[in-house]
């Protein structure tokens, strides 16, 4: 095999190998058949829009969420831990179980308690999830409430 043919074949093999790279990096809307893409990951809130208004996060307000295989979402909501029942439909609709947002009952600084209230209100409003290797985005139908996690 001459050098030119070898180089051309090597480039083709490299390109073919790279063609598969990045397929899992595309954002994926979560639904009932692929919800397992959320399992084993914990996401931390980076920013939030609530009812069309950008909410400024507090430096001490750490907010997280993890979706468990048993249909429970758990996390930390700035001051308290929370848990909620969830399910995804075949069309990707996220539904929270009625009355399911249970929290511990710690008190905190008023500004942190307000961030927690806003976070939990935002979670109650979202009904769709998009995940990528870089994070998670939860939002409602019209996009007026959006929670972006990393």
Secondary structure, 3 states (H helix, E strand, C coil): CCHHHHHHHHHHHHHHHHHCCCHHHCCEECCCCCHHHHCCCCEEEEEEEECCEEECCCCCCCEEEEECCCCEEEEEECCCEEEEEEEECCCCCEEECCCCCEECCCCCCHHHHHHHHHHHHHHHHCCEEEEECCEEEEECCCCCCEEEEC
